[in-house]
Amino acid sequence: MNNAHSGYYAYCDYLALGPLLDIQRPTTEQPNELLFIVVHQSHELWFKELLHELDSLQVPLRKADSGPALRTLRRARVIIKSLTVQINVLETLTSEQFDTFRAQLGGSGFYSAQFREIEIVLGRRDKTAAALFPEGSPDRARIEARAAEPRLFDAFLAYLSAQGYSPDDLPSALREVHADDGVEEQICQALVDLDQAFQEWKYRHVVLVQRVIGDRVGTGGTSGAEFLRRAIFTPSFPVLWNMRKAV
């Protein structure tokens, strides 16, 4: 190997650029389909990283290690915001352009198992997420495993307890946290920031769907934009938002 090119090979091999750039495989000759694939594959990569960060976040929370918890919360929020920015790119796709390849998709982001995992980590507790995926499939197994694990908010409650606040009377504990105005309050605000970013991403997503397909049936067989609208303003941590009424 030419030493002058060793850096090139190391870079390509480390990032697996060959396989990575080979998996964008449009099913039609339509030039806009590649954009759709790249943005959605990018979303799945960021979902993977977001799940990693949310899992990592629970460790310092349970150890009452405020600094690392705050840094991880901020990173997770920025990841979600980066996903929101990618919607700007998809908004350049017109309804007519999308229709040229939509029939070939066969599915939609409705079936993103990683997104369902994120919902569960952030607090979703109904039993319907796993039912979207075939029995015996790896995705269904992962979602069912997630559903059996503690949620991020459980780690936050453990954090409050370790810091001397009683989660048995959570509204009172949160009022005390707010009054003390210490690092615990910063953790609360960072969780609200994360929740807000997630709601904003969902809002931008539903507006995108409305813009591209209107009120037609969604690609995954749902009621499209109407289905997504119902989920927008459902916070992951409602008790933290309700404190705005009590403080």
C-alpha positions as a Markdown table, in Angstrom:
| # | Residue | x | y | z |
|---|---|---|---|---|
| 1 | Met | 0.0 | 0.0 | 0.0 |
| 2 | Asn | 1.2 | 3.5 | -0.9 |
| 3 | Asn | 1.9 | 5.3 | 2.4 |
| 4 | Ala | 0.6 | 8.5 | 0.9 |
| 5 | His | -2.8 | 6.8 | 0.5 |
| 6 | Ser | -2.9 | 5.0 | 3.8 |
| 7 | Gly | -5.0 | 7.8 | 5.3 |
| 8 | Tyr | -7.5 | 7.5 | 2.5 |
| 9 | Tyr | -8.0 | 3.7 | 3.0 |
| 10 | Ala | -8.2 | 4.2 | 6.8 |
| 11 | Tyr | -10.9 | 6.8 | 6.5 |
| 12 | Cys | -13.0 | 4.7 | 4.0 |
| 13 | Asp | -12.6 | 1.5 | 6.1 |
| 14 | Tyr | -13.3 | 3.1 | 9.4 |
| 15 | Leu | -16.6 | 4.7 | 8.2 |
| 16 | Ala | -17.4 | 1.7 | 5.9 |
| 17 | Leu | -18.0 | 4.2 | 3.2 |
| 18 | Gly | -18.4 | 1.6 | 0.5 |
| 19 | Pro | -21.3 | -0.2 | 2.0 |
| 20 | Leu | -22.8 | 3.0 | 3.4 |
| 21 | Leu | -22.9 | 4.7 | 0.0 |
| 22 | Asp | -24.1 | 1.6 | -1.7 |
| 23 | Ile | -27.4 | 1.2 | 0.2 |
| 24 | Gln | -29.2 | 4.1 | -1.4 |
| 25 | Arg | -31.2 | 2.1 | -3.9 |
| 26 | Pro | -34.0 | 3.9 | -5.6 |
| 27 | Thr | -36.7 | 1.7 | -7.0 |
| 28 | Thr | -37.6 | 4.1 | -9.9 |
| 29 | Glu | -35.9 | 6.3 | -12.4 |
| 30 | Gln | -37.3 | 9.4 | -10.7 |
| 31 | Pro | -34.5 | 11.8 | -9.7 |
| 32 | Asn | -36.2 | 12.9 | -6.5 |
| 33 | Glu | -36.4 | 9.5 | -4.9 |
| 34 | Leu | -32.7 | 9.5 | -3.9 |
| 35 | Leu | -33.4 | 12.6 | -1.7 |
| 36 | Phe | -36.3 | 10.8 | 0.0 |
| 37 | Ile | -34.1 | 7.8 | 0.7 |
| 38 | Val | -31.0 | 9.7 | 2.0 |
| 39 | Val | -33.1 | 11.8 | 4.4 |
| 40 | His | -34.9 | 8.8 | 5.8 |
| 41 | Gln | -31.8 | 6.7 | 6.1 |
| 42 | Ser | -30.1 | 9.7 | 7.8 |
| 43 | His | -33.0 | 9.8 | 10.2 |
| 44 | Glu | -32.5 | 6.2 | 11.1 |
| 45 | Leu | -28.8 | 6.7 | 11.8 |
| 46 | Trp | -29.6 | 9.7 | 14.1 |
| 47 | Phe | -32.4 | 7.6 | 15.8 |
| 48 | Lys | -29.7 | 5.0 | 16.5 |
| 49 | Glu | -27.5 | 7.7 | 18.1 |
| 50 | Leu | -30.4 | 9.2 | 20.0 |
| 51 | Leu | -31.3 | 5.9 | 21.5 |
| 52 | His | -27.6 | 5.5 | 22.5 |
| 53 | Glu | -27.6 | 8.9 | 24.2 |
| 54 | Leu | -30.9 | 8.3 | 26.0 |
| 55 | Asp | -29.7 | 5.0 | 27.3 |
| 56 | Ser | -26.4 | 6.6 | 28.4 |
| 57 | Leu | -28.3 | 9.4 | 30.1 |
| 58 | Gln | -30.0 | 7.1 | 32.5 |
| 59 | Val | -26.6 | 6.1 | 34.0 |
| 60 | Pro | -25.6 | 9.5 | 35.4 |
| 61 | Leu | -29.2 | 10.3 | 36.4 |
| 62 | Arg | -29.3 | 7.1 | 38.6 |
| 63 | Lys | -25.9 | 8.0 | 40.0 |
| 64 | Ala | -27.0 | 11.6 | 40.6 |
| 65 | Asp | -24.1 | 12.8 | 38.5 |
| 66 | Ser | -25.6 | 16.1 | 37.4 |
| 67 | Gly | -22.8 | 17.3 | 35.0 |
| 68 | Pro | -22.7 | 14.4 | 32.6 |
| 69 | Ala | -26.5 | 14.1 | 32.7 |
| 70 | Leu | -26.9 | 17.8 | 31.7 |
| 71 | Arg | -24.3 | 17.4 | 28.9 |
| 72 | Thr | -26.1 | 14.3 | 27.5 |
| 73 | Leu | -29.5 | 15.9 | 27.7 |
| 74 | Arg | -28.2 | 18.9 | 25.7 |
| 75 | Arg | -26.7 | 16.6 | 23.1 |
| 76 | Ala | -29.9 | 14.6 | 22.8 |
| 77 | Arg | -31.8 | 17.8 | 22.3 |
| 78 | Val | -29.5 | 19.0 | 19.6 |
| 79 | Ile | -29.8 | 15.6 | 17.8 |
| 80 | Ile | -33.5 | 16.0 | 17.7 |
| 81 | Lys | -33.1 | 19.6 | 16.4 |
| 82 | Ser | -30.8 | 18.3 | 13.6 |
| 83 | Leu | -33.6 | 15.9 | 12.6 |
| 84 | Thr | -36.0 | 18.9 | 12.4 |
| 85 | Val | -33.6 | 20.8 | 10.2 |
| 86 | Gln | -33.5 | 17.8 | 7.7 |
| 87 | Ile | -37.2 | 18.4 | 7.2 |
| 88 | Asn | -36.3 | 21.7 | 5.5 |
| 89 | Val | -34.7 | 19.6 | 2.8 |
| 90 | Leu | -37.7 | 17.3 | 2.4 |
| 91 | Glu | -39.9 | 20.4 | 2.1 |
| 92 | Thr | -38.2 | 21.1 | -1.3 |
| 93 | Leu | -40.0 | 17.9 | -2.5 |
| 94 | Thr | -43.3 | 18.9 | -4.2 |
| 95 | Ser | -46.4 | 16.8 | -4.0 |
| 96 | Glu | -46.1 | 16.1 | -7.7 |
| 97 | Gln | -42.5 | 14.9 | -7.4 |
| 98 | Phe | -43.4 | 12.7 | -4.4 |
| 99 | Asp | -46.2 | 11.1 | -6.4 |
| 100 | Thr | -43.9 | 10.0 | -9.1 |
| 101 | Phe | -42.4 | 7.3 | -6.8 |
| 102 | Arg | -44.8 | 7.1 | -3.8 |
| 103 | Ala | -46.5 | 4.0 | -5.1 |
| 104 | Gln | -43.2 | 2.1 | -5.0 |
| 105 | Leu | -42.5 | 2.7 | -1.3 |
| 106 | Gly | -44.7 | 0.0 | 0.1 |
| 107 | Gly | -44.3 | 1.4 | 3.6 |
| 108 | Ser | -43.6 | 4.5 | 5.6 |
| 109 | Gly | -41.8 | 6.0 | 8.6 |
| 110 | Phe | -44.8 | 4.7 | 10.5 |
| 111 | Tyr | -42.9 | 1.5 | 10.6 |
| 112 | Ser | -39.7 | 2.8 | 12.0 |
| 113 | Ala | -38.9 | 0.5 | 14.9 |
| 114 | Gln | -36.3 | 2.8 | 16.3 |
| 115 | Phe | -38.7 | 5.7 | 16.4 |
| 116 | Arg | -41.1 | 3.5 | 18.4 |
| 117 | Glu | -38.3 | 2.6 | 20.8 |
| 118 | Ile | -37.6 | 6.3 | 21.3 |
| 119 | Glu | -41.3 | 6.9 | 22.1 |
| 120 | Ile | -41.1 | 4.1 | 24.7 |
| 121 | Val | -37.9 | 5.4 | 26.3 |
| 122 | Leu | -39.6 | 8.8 | 26.6 |
| 123 | Gly | -42.6 | 7.4 | 28.2 |
| 124 | Arg | -45.1 | 5.8 | 25.8 |
| 125 | Arg | -46.8 | 3.0 | 27.8 |
| 126 | Asp | -49.6 | 1.6 | 25.5 |
| 127 | Lys | -49.2 | -1.9 | 24.0 |
| 128 | Thr | -49.8 | -0.9 | 20.4 |
| 129 | Ala | -46.2 | -0.2 | 19.2 |
| 130 | Ala | -45.0 | -3.8 | 19.1 |
| 131 | Ala | -48.2 | -4.9 | 17.3 |
| 132 | Leu | -47.1 | -2.9 | 14.2 |
| 133 | Phe | -44.3 | -5.4 | 13.6 |
| 134 | Pro | -44.6 | -9.2 | 12.7 |
| 135 | Glu | -44.4 | -11.7 | 15.5 |
| 136 | Gly | -40.9 | -13.2 | 15.8 |
| 137 | Ser | -39.3 | -10.3 | 14.0 |
| 138 | Pro | -36.1 | -8.7 | 15.5 |
| 139 | Asp | -37.9 | -5.2 | 15.5 |
| 140 | Arg | -40.8 | -6.5 | 17.5 |
| 141 | Ala | -38.5 | -8.3 | 20.0 |
| 142 | Arg | -36.5 | -5.0 | 20.5 |
| 143 | Ile | -39.7 | -3.0 | 21.1 |
| 144 | Glu | -41.1 | -5.5 | 23.5 |
| 145 | Ala | -37.8 | -5.5 | 25.4 |
| 146 | Arg | -37.9 | -1.7 | 25.5 |
| 147 | Ala | -41.4 | -1.8 | 26.9 |
| 148 | Ala | -40.2 | -4.0 | 29.8 |
| 149 | Glu | -37.4 | -1.6 | 30.7 |
| 150 | Pro | -37.6 | 1.5 | 33.0 |
| 151 | Arg | -38.3 | 4.8 | 31.2 |
| 152 | Leu | -36.1 | 7.8 | 31.2 |
| 153 | Phe | -38.5 | 9.5 | 33.6 |
| 154 | Asp | -37.9 | 6.7 | 36.1 |
| 155 | Ala | -34.2 | 7.5 | 36.1 |
| 156 | Phe | -35.1 | 11.1 | 36.7 |
| 157 | Leu | -37.2 | 10.2 | 39.7 |
| 158 | Ala | -34.2 | 8.2 | 41.0 |
| 159 | Tyr | -32.1 | 11.3 | 40.5 |
| 160 | Leu | -34.5 | 13.4 | 42.5 |
| 161 | Ser | -34.5 | 10.9 | 45.3 |
| 162 | Ala | -30.7 | 10.7 | 45.4 |
| 163 | Gln | -30.6 | 14.5 | 45.6 |
| 164 | Gly | -32.9 | 14.5 | 48.7 |
| 165 | Tyr | -36.3 | 15.2 | 47.1 |
| 166 | Ser | -39.1 | 12.9 | 47.6 |
| 167 | Pro | -40.7 | 11.6 | 44.4 |
| 168 | Asp | -43.6 | 10.1 | 46.4 |
| 169 | Asp | -45.2 | 13.6 | 46.3 |
| 170 | Leu | -43.8 | 14.6 | 43.0 |
| 171 | Pro | -45.6 | 18.0 | 42.5 |
| 172 | Ser | -44.4 | 19.1 | 45.9 |
| 173 | Ala | -40.9 | 17.9 | 45.2 |
| 174 | Leu | -40.8 | 19.7 | 41.9 |
| 175 | Arg | -42.0 | 22.9 | 43.5 |
| 176 | Glu | -39.1 | 22.6 | 46.0 |
| 177 | Val | -36.7 | 21.9 | 43.2 |
| 178 | His | -37.9 | 25.1 | 41.4 |
| 179 | Ala | -37.6 | 27.2 | 44.6 |
| 180 | Asp | -34.1 | 25.9 | 45.3 |
| 181 | Asp | -33.1 | 26.9 | 41.7 |
| 182 | Gly | -30.0 | 24.6 | 41.7 |
| 183 | Val | -28.6 | 22.0 | 39.3 |
| 184 | Glu | -31.7 | 19.9 | 39.8 |
| 185 | Glu | -33.8 | 22.7 | 38.3 |
| 186 | Gln | -31.4 | 22.7 | 35.4 |
| 187 | Ile | -32.0 | 19.0 | 34.9 |
| 188 | Cys | -35.8 | 19.6 | 34.9 |
| 189 | Gln | -35.5 | 22.4 | 32.4 |
| 190 | Ala | -33.2 | 20.3 | 30.2 |
| 191 | Leu | -35.9 | 17.5 | 30.2 |
| 192 | Val | -38.5 | 20.1 | 29.1 |
| 193 | Asp | -36.2 | 21.3 | 26.4 |
| 194 | Leu | -35.8 | 17.8 | 25.1 |
| 195 | Asp | -39.5 | 17.2 | 25.3 |
| 196 | Gln | -40.2 | 20.5 | 23.4 |
| 197 | Ala | -37.7 | 19.6 | 20.7 |
| 198 | Phe | -39.4 | 16.2 | 20.2 |
| 199 | Gln | -42.8 | 17.9 | 19.9 |
| 200 | Glu | -41.4 | 20.4 | 17.5 |
| 201 | Trp | -40.0 | 17.6 | 15.3 |
| 202 | Lys | -43.4 | 15.9 | 15.3 |
| 203 | Tyr | -45.1 | 19.2 | 14.4 |
| 204 | Arg | -42.7 | 19.9 | 11.5 |
| 205 | His | -43.2 | 16.3 | 10.3 |
| 206 | Val | -47.0 | 16.6 | 10.3 |
| 207 | Val | -46.8 | 19.9 | 8.4 |
| 208 | Leu | -44.5 | 18.2 | 5.9 |
| 209 | Val | -47.0 | 15.4 | 5.4 |
| 210 | Gln | -49.8 | 17.9 | 5.0 |
| 211 | Arg | -47.8 | 19.8 | 2.5 |
| 212 | Val | -46.9 | 16.7 | 0.4 |
| 213 | Ile | -49.9 | 14.4 | 0.5 |
| 214 | Gly | -52.7 | 16.7 | 2.0 |
| 215 | Asp | -55.4 | 14.7 | 3.7 |
| 216 | Arg | -54.9 | 11.6 | 1.6 |
| 217 | Val | -54.4 | 8.2 | 3.2 |
| 218 | Gly | -50.8 | 7.9 | 4.6 |
| 219 | Thr | -48.3 | 5.7 | 2.9 |
| 220 | Gly | -48.4 | 3.3 | 5.8 |
| 221 | Gly | -52.2 | 3.0 | 5.5 |
| 222 | Thr | -52.9 | 5.5 | 8.3 |
| 223 | Ser | -55.1 | 8.6 | 8.0 |
| 224 | Gly | -52.0 | 10.6 | 7.0 |
| 225 | Ala | -51.7 | 14.0 | 8.4 |
| 226 | Glu | -54.8 | 13.6 | 10.6 |
| 227 | Phe | -53.2 | 10.6 | 12.3 |
| 228 | Leu | -50.0 | 12.5 | 13.0 |
| 229 | Arg | -51.8 | 15.6 | 14.2 |
| 230 | Arg | -53.3 | 13.7 | 17.1 |
| 231 | Ala | -49.9 | 12.8 | 18.5 |
| 232 | Ile | -48.2 | 16.2 | 18.2 |
| 233 | Phe | -49.0 | 17.9 | 21.5 |
| 234 | Thr | -48.7 | 14.9 | 23.8 |
| 235 | Pro | -45.8 | 15.7 | 26.0 |
| 236 | Ser | -43.4 | 13.0 | 27.2 |
| 237 | Phe | -43.1 | 14.5 | 30.7 |
| 238 | Pro | -46.5 | 16.1 | 31.4 |
| 239 | Val | -45.9 | 16.6 | 35.1 |
| 240 | Leu | -43.0 | 18.9 | 34.3 |
| 241 | Trp | -45.2 | 21.0 | 32.0 |
| 242 | Asn | -48.0 | 21.0 | 34.5 |
| 243 | Met | -45.6 | 22.7 | 37.0 |
| 244 | Arg | -46.1 | 25.9 | 34.9 |
| 245 | Lys | -49.6 | 26.0 | 36.4 |
| 246 | Ala | -48.6 | 25.3 | 39.9 |
| 247 | Val | -45.5 | 27.5 | 40.4 |
